[in-house]
Structure formats: C-alpha cells, structure tokens
Amino acid sequence: MREFIPYVREDCHWTSDENPHYPYYLKRHHPSATHTRVKGGRGAITGQGELKKLRFDPLFSLNHTCAMLRANLNRLFRRTWCTTKTKQGLIDHLSMYVSYHNRVLTPPISS
C-alpha cells in the first residue's frame, strides 16, 4: 500500500470487496481517503462462471481484467513453473500483453 502513496490523491475514494483486511490498511496508509465495501456476486456453479446472480457487480471489470491477465500471462497462473525472476521482466511481459490486448483482443472501433 505504501508504494501507491505518491500516485494516489489524499482525498481519493477506494472501492473494494468485503475483505476484512482492507479497511485497516487503507486507513493506515491513506487516512484521508474514503472507502466503500461492496458485496461481490457469487459466480455460477457451472457454465459461465463470470456471470453473477446479482444484476450489477461493481467489481466485475476489475475481476474480469485480473482473470484475463491470469489466463493470458503464464507467469500469473496460480500454479506454474514459469516464474518472474525480475521486476523488469514482469513489466516487459505486461507491456507486451497490454499492447496485444488493446490492438488485437479489443481493437478500437473505427467510425
């Protein structure tokens, strides 16, 4: 959390799931920030796991982005032999994926 301090406004607003640890750390490192906790939807038991029982899940886009990163960057698999040996190696790999994601998977809509 400390490493975000130079990049986050003092009066920012954080939104998170209901993890009980988040309020403590946010208050400790960002005392002037506000924090909203939202109840996340439970994934479907079978089939489309990303579909929630709730109509709107405010954390869906973040959860989906993290799932896409795990699915497309082998070094982010939860259990893998492929590991990141340097911070710069991870930054380079993420940069290549972001470029591919933005140009190929979700190309801009031309008018």
C-alpha positions as CSV (number, residue, x, y, z in Angstrom):
1,M,0.0,0.0,0.0
2,R,2.8,2.4,0.8
3,E,4.1,2.4,-2.7
4,F,0.8,3.8,-4.0
5,I,1.0,6.9,-1.8
6,P,2.9,9.1,-4.3
7,Y,0.3,8.2,-7.0
8,V,-2.9,8.5,-5.1
9,R,-4.6,11.7,-4.1
10,E,-5.1,12.1,-0.4
11,D,-8.9,12.6,-0.8
12,C,-9.3,9.6,-3.1
13,H,-12.2,7.1,-2.9
14,W,-11.4,3.3,-2.8
15,T,-14.0,0.6,-3.6
16,S,-13.3,-2.9,-2.6
17,D,-14.9,-6.2,-1.8
18,E,-15.7,-7.1,1.8
19,N,-12.2,-8.5,2.6
20,P,-11.8,-7.6,6.4
21,H,-8.2,-6.6,6.0
22,Y,-8.7,-3.7,3.5
23,P,-10.2,-1.1,5.9
24,Y,-7.2,-1.4,8.3
25,Y,-4.5,-0.9,5.6
26,L,-6.4,1.8,3.7
27,K,-6.9,3.8,7.0
28,R,-3.3,3.3,7.9
29,H,-1.7,4.4,4.6
30,H,-4.5,6.6,3.2
31,P,-6.2,8.2,6.3
32,S,-8.0,11.0,4.3
33,A,-9.4,8.6,1.7
34,T,-12.9,7.2,1.8
35,H,-13.6,3.5,1.4
36,T,-16.7,1.7,0.2
37,R,-17.1,-2.0,0.6
38,V,-19.4,-3.8,-1.8
39,K,-20.7,-7.3,-1.7
40,G,-19.4,-9.2,-4.7
41,G,-21.7,-11.6,-6.5
42,R,-21.1,-15.3,-6.3
43,G,-20.1,-17.0,-9.5
44,A,-22.4,-19.5,-11.2
45,I,-21.7,-23.1,-10.1
46,T,-21.5,-24.4,-13.7
47,G,-21.1,-22.8,-17.1
48,Q,-20.4,-19.1,-17.3
49,G,-18.5,-18.6,-14.1
50,E,-18.2,-14.9,-14.6
51,L,-21.9,-14.4,-14.6
52,K,-23.2,-13.3,-11.3
53,K,-26.6,-13.8,-9.6
54,L,-26.6,-10.0,-8.9
55,R,-27.7,-7.7,-11.7
56,F,-24.7,-5.4,-11.3
57,D,-21.3,-6.2,-9.8
58,P,-19.2,-3.0,-9.4
59,L,-16.1,-5.1,-9.2
60,F,-16.8,-7.2,-12.3
61,S,-14.5,-5.2,-14.6
62,L,-11.5,-5.5,-12.2
63,N,-12.2,-9.2,-11.6
64,H,-12.5,-9.8,-15.3
65,T,-9.3,-7.9,-16.1
66,C,-7.4,-10.0,-13.4
67,A,-8.8,-13.2,-14.9
68,M,-7.8,-12.2,-18.4
69,L,-4.2,-11.4,-17.1
70,R,-4.1,-14.8,-15.4
71,A,-5.4,-16.6,-18.5
72,N,-3.0,-14.9,-20.9
73,L,0.2,-14.4,-18.9
74,N,1.6,-17.8,-17.9
75,R,3.7,-16.3,-15.2
76,L,0.5,-15.2,-13.4
77,F,-1.1,-18.6,-13.3
78,R,-1.8,-19.6,-9.8
79,R,0.4,-22.7,-10.0
80,T,3.1,-22.7,-12.7
81,W,6.7,-23.5,-13.3
82,C,7.0,-20.2,-15.2
83,T,8.1,-17.5,-12.7
84,T,9.2,-13.9,-12.9
85,K,12.8,-13.5,-11.9
86,T,13.0,-9.7,-12.1
87,K,10.6,-6.9,-11.8
88,Q,11.6,-5.6,-15.2
89,G,10.8,-9.0,-16.8
90,L,7.3,-8.8,-15.4
91,I,6.9,-5.1,-16.6
92,D,8.1,-6.1,-20.1
93,H,5.7,-9.1,-20.2
94,L,2.8,-7.0,-19.0
95,S,3.6,-4.2,-21.5
96,M,3.5,-6.7,-24.4
97,Y,0.2,-8.2,-23.2
98,V,-1.4,-4.7,-22.8
99,S,-0.4,-3.8,-26.4
100,Y,-1.8,-7.1,-27.7
101,H,-4.9,-6.8,-25.7
102,N,-5.6,-3.2,-26.8
103,R,-4.7,-3.8,-30.5
104,V,-6.0,-7.3,-31.2
105,L,-8.4,-8.5,-28.5
106,T,-10.2,-5.2,-28.1
107,P,-9.3,-3.1,-31.1
108,P,-10.7,0.4,-31.2
109,I,-14.0,0.8,-33.1
110,S,-13.4,2.8,-36.2
111,S,-16.1,5.3,-37.3
